[in-house]
Amino acid sequence: MAKLKLISFKICPFVQRSVILLKEKNIDFDIAYIDLSEPPEWFLALSPTGKVPLLQVDDKILFESTIISEYLDEVNPPSLHPSDPLEKAQNRGWMEFASSLYMVFFKIMMSKTKEAGAEIILEANKQLNTLEKVKINEPWFNGDKFSMMDISIAPFFMRLAFLKQHFNLDLLEGKPNLQAWSDIVMGRKSVINSVVDEFEDILLMRIKGAESFLSLT
Ligand SMILES: N[C@@H](CCC(=O)N[C@@H](CS)C(=O)NCC(=O)O)C(=O)O
């Protein structure tokens, strides 16, 4: 069995995906947290992109969260992807779509004015309405079976719940399919245990530090 070490930043949603998958599959791993505002030399020497997550597999390095997920899924059967190749490819497309949502959350968090915030919220709603129409199965994305796509979106749902709780910004309002999906995803043990205790405090500090419009409200 390979020795796994995940290099993480405490509020990174992409790392969180790896953590959820590792927990879902009961895989043993070590985790090291770095500060991305002052990345250590050893990290920069290991990471081709300067980004987390990195997964050390014995003495080899993997980077890019989707590649890390695909590797972990493949070497730890049974797969959390649908077995039908067409369905699997469709799911992978939606996983890419989910990845783009994290940039939207980041932009909301970093918008300095209400106008800039409103513009990005409009963009977020457009993307979420697209997903609302696609989420026809229940309760998970593919129906009865929890899958990679549910993991892909989980950190985003956690951030939406955070926006609702702390800033009264509810991007799932009027989107019943996504709301029900978020509820079940957020209740999953691997998801609940995928962040550090101080996760919300760090996010709140980040928002304050960025002088985001969110902290004006
Ligand atoms: N496409 C990458 C995105 C990873 C990413 O953007 N990570 C952020 C933290 S959440 C990062 O390391 N940023 C540092 C930087 O851009 O220099 C993945 O899926 O792994």
The ligand as an ORCA input file, in Angstrom:
! r2SCAN-3c Opt
* xyz 0 1
  N      -7.169     23.378    -11.032
  C      -6.548     23.252     -9.731
  C      -6.916     24.464     -8.913
  C      -6.217     24.454     -7.569
  C      -6.155     25.859     -6.962
  O      -6.555     26.854     -7.583
  N      -5.681     25.918     -5.717
  C      -5.519     27.213     -5.075
  C      -5.972     27.167     -3.615
  S      -7.673     26.821     -3.469
  C      -4.028     27.543     -5.055
  O      -3.223     26.705     -4.728
  N      -3.680     28.782     -5.364
  C      -2.337     29.255     -5.272
  C      -1.934     30.037     -6.464
  O      -2.735     30.182     -7.411
  O      -0.796     30.513     -6.484
  C      -7.034     21.956     -9.062
  O      -8.160     21.538     -9.338
  O      -6.263     21.355     -8.300
*
